[in-house]
Amino acid sequence: FVIDSPPPELRQLYHASMVDRMKDKVDKSVFWSKLLGIVMQQGQKDMVNFFDLLLSPASKILNNWFEGDVLKATLATDAVIGTMAGVNTPGSGYVLLHHIMGETGGQRGVWAYVEGGMGSVSSAISKAALEAGVQIVTNAEVSQVMVDENTGKVQGVALVDGTELHSSVVLSNATPYKTFVVRITLNT
């Protein structure tokens, strides 16, 4: 349950009905209560070991379990591949676990790669979006996300050059800080 269950969504329900807001709170409470119950069933030693595995650097995990540097170095690749982190980065122990536990096509520990590289995923998404009638704008800097003052719903984005692109959906591949810590235009 702990690893396989996605956490509840963090969403703002400002304009949802009271019933929807209460249902959201109950759903989240049920999830966290179930998680807490599972954690509490573990002994203190098991809980400490579990959190240690999730939060520790892979180097600590590998040093605790293995003696040989060659074996540790071989396993360390699973802790850092695709992460832009090192074996001493906190949390890389979980990445190690995730990569070793993972599976592709029903085979544990097998890696799969996208044919044509990760850029082909973007190309496939772009192609499907264009076929669905979506307008895609690239190489344009956004100055702000436009949000309706009364409904709190997104209305689109304003570009640095002053162009406004109206849409009920805005996707961003920027960091959360760049995406959300911006001046928001409130339209009335």
C-alpha positions as CSV (number, residue, x, y, z in Angstrom):
1,F,0.0,0.0,0.0
2,V,2.7,2.5,1.0
3,I,4.7,2.4,-2.3
4,D,1.9,1.4,-4.7
5,S,-0.7,4.0,-3.7
6,P,-0.6,7.5,-5.1
7,P,-1.0,10.2,-2.5
8,P,-4.2,12.2,-2.6
9,E,-4.2,15.1,-4.9
10,L,-3.3,18.5,-3.4
11,R,-6.0,20.6,-5.0
12,Q,-7.6,23.8,-4.1
13,L,-11.4,23.6,-4.1
14,Y,-12.2,27.2,-3.5
15,H,-15.3,27.3,-5.6
16,A,-16.4,23.7,-5.1
17,S,-19.6,22.9,-3.2
18,M,-19.4,22.3,0.5
19,V,-20.3,18.6,-0.1
20,D,-17.4,18.3,-2.6
21,R,-15.0,19.9,-0.2
22,M,-16.1,17.6,2.6
23,K,-15.8,14.6,0.4
24,D,-12.3,15.6,-0.5
25,K,-11.3,16.0,3.1
26,V,-12.8,12.6,4.0
27,D,-11.1,10.9,1.1
28,K,-7.7,12.4,2.2
29,S,-8.4,11.5,5.8
30,V,-9.2,7.9,4.9
31,F,-5.9,7.6,2.9
32,W,-3.7,9.1,5.6
33,S,-5.5,7.1,8.3
34,K,-4.9,3.8,6.4
35,L,-1.3,4.8,5.8
36,L,-0.8,5.6,9.5
37,G,-2.4,2.4,10.5
38,I,0.0,0.4,8.3
39,V,3.0,2.3,9.7
40,M,1.8,1.8,13.3
41,Q,1.6,-1.9,12.8
42,Q,5.3,-2.0,12.2
43,G,7.6,-2.1,15.1
44,Q,9.7,0.9,15.8
45,K,12.8,-0.8,14.4
46,D,11.0,-1.6,11.1
47,M,9.6,2.0,10.9
48,V,13.1,3.5,11.4
49,N,14.5,1.1,8.8
50,F,11.8,1.9,6.3
51,F,12.2,5.7,6.7
52,D,15.9,5.3,6.6
53,L,15.7,3.5,3.3
54,L,13.4,6.2,1.9
55,L,15.4,9.2,3.1
56,S,19.0,8.1,3.2
57,P,21.6,8.4,0.5
58,A,22.3,5.2,-1.4
59,S,25.9,5.2,-0.2
60,K,24.6,4.6,3.4
61,I,22.3,1.8,2.3
62,L,25.0,0.1,0.3
63,N,27.6,0.5,3.0
64,N,25.3,-1.1,5.5
65,W,24.5,-4.1,3.4
66,F,27.6,-4.8,1.3
67,E,31.4,-4.9,1.9
68,G,32.9,-5.1,-1.6
69,D,33.5,-1.8,-3.4
70,V,33.0,-3.3,-6.8
71,L,29.5,-4.6,-5.9
72,K,28.6,-1.3,-4.2
73,A,29.7,0.6,-7.3
74,T,27.7,-1.7,-9.6
75,L,24.5,-1.3,-7.5
76,A,25.1,2.4,-7.1
77,T,24.3,3.0,-10.7
78,D,20.7,2.0,-10.0
79,A,20.5,4.7,-7.4
80,V,21.6,7.6,-9.6
81,I,20.7,6.7,-13.2
82,G,18.3,9.4,-14.6
83,T,18.3,11.4,-11.4
84,M,21.0,14.1,-11.8
85,A,22.0,13.2,-8.3
86,G,24.9,11.3,-6.6
87,V,25.0,8.3,-4.3
88,N,25.5,10.7,-1.4
89,T,22.3,12.6,-2.2
90,P,19.6,12.1,0.5
91,G,16.7,10.1,-0.9
92,S,18.8,8.2,-3.5
93,G,18.4,5.1,-1.3
94,Y,14.7,5.1,-2.4
95,V,15.7,5.5,-6.1
96,L,18.0,2.5,-5.7
97,L,15.0,0.5,-4.2
98,H,12.7,1.8,-6.9
99,H,15.0,0.8,-9.8
100,I,15.7,-2.6,-8.4
101,M,12.1,-3.4,-7.7
102,G,10.8,-2.0,-11.0
103,E,9.9,-4.2,-13.9
104,T,9.2,-4.0,-17.6
105,G,7.1,-6.5,-19.5
106,G,6.7,-8.6,-16.3
107,Q,10.4,-9.0,-15.8
108,R,11.9,-7.5,-12.6
109,G,15.0,-5.4,-12.9
110,V,14.7,-5.0,-16.6
111,W,14.9,-1.5,-18.1
112,A,13.0,-0.2,-21.1
113,Y,13.8,2.8,-23.2
114,V,11.6,4.8,-25.5
115,E,12.4,4.1,-29.1
116,G,13.9,7.2,-30.6
117,G,14.8,8.6,-27.1
118,M,12.7,10.7,-24.7
119,G,12.2,13.4,-27.4
120,S,9.9,11.0,-29.2
121,V,7.5,11.0,-26.2
122,S,7.2,14.8,-26.6
123,S,6.7,14.4,-30.3
124,A,3.9,11.8,-29.8
125,I,2.1,14.0,-27.3
126,S,2.5,17.0,-29.6
127,K,1.1,15.0,-32.6
128,A,-1.9,13.7,-30.6
129,A,-2.6,17.2,-29.3
130,L,-2.4,18.8,-32.7
131,E,-4.8,16.1,-34.1
132,A,-7.2,17.0,-31.3
133,G,-7.2,20.7,-32.3
134,V,-4.8,22.0,-29.6
135,Q,-2.7,25.1,-30.4
136,I,0.9,24.7,-29.3
137,V,3.1,27.7,-28.8
138,T,6.9,27.3,-28.3
139,N,9.8,29.6,-27.9
140,A,7.6,32.2,-26.2
141,E,8.2,33.5,-22.7
142,V,5.2,33.7,-20.4
143,S,5.0,36.7,-18.1
144,Q,1.9,35.6,-16.2
145,V,-0.9,33.2,-15.9
146,M,-4.3,34.9,-16.2
147,V,-6.9,33.8,-13.7
148,D,-10.5,35.0,-13.4
149,E,-10.9,36.9,-10.2
150,N,-14.5,35.7,-9.6
151,T,-14.2,32.0,-10.4
152,G,-10.5,31.4,-9.8
153,K,-10.3,29.5,-13.1
154,V,-7.4,29.9,-15.4
155,Q,-8.1,32.0,-18.5
156,G,-4.8,31.6,-20.3
157,V,-1.4,33.2,-20.3
158,A,0.1,36.6,-21.2
159,L,3.4,36.5,-23.1
160,V,6.3,38.9,-22.5
161,D,5.6,40.5,-25.9
162,G,2.0,41.4,-24.7
163,T,0.2,38.6,-26.6
164,E,-2.6,37.0,-24.6
165,L,-3.3,33.3,-25.3
166,H,-6.7,32.3,-23.9
167,S,-7.3,28.8,-22.7
168,S,-9.2,27.0,-20.0
169,V,-6.1,24.7,-19.6
170,V,-2.5,25.8,-19.1
171,L,0.3,23.2,-19.0
172,S,3.8,24.1,-17.8
173,N,7.1,22.3,-18.0
174,A,8.8,24.9,-15.8
175,T,9.6,24.2,-12.2
176,P,6.7,24.7,-9.7
177,Y,8.4,27.9,-8.4
178,K,8.6,29.4,-11.9
179,T,5.1,28.2,-12.7
180,F,3.3,29.3,-9.5
181,V,5.4,32.1,-8.0
182,V,4.4,34.6,-10.7
183,R,2.3,37.7,-10.7
184,I,-1.2,36.6,-11.7
185,T,-3.4,38.8,-13.7
186,L,-6.9,38.9,-12.3
187,N,-9.5,39.7,-14.9
188,T,-12.9,40.9,-14.0
